[in-house]
């Protein structure tokens, strides 16, 4: 795996919190709570999963990406 950089995360007391990370490959990794895709009526492809994170993390991650010029 290529190096990753934390863009935004929730303030949690444990080590597993929703977060958004940037990769050196120009992609974004999203860490969150797994959602039941079937219950949400979302069709996923092979190897995909869906996670839920607070919307403010997306906004903050976008700000960080813009600041870094990625």
Secondary structure, DSSP 8 states (H G I E B T S, - for coil): ---EEEEEE---SSS---EEEEETTS-EEEE-EE--TTTTT----TT---EE--HHHHHHHHHHHHHHT-
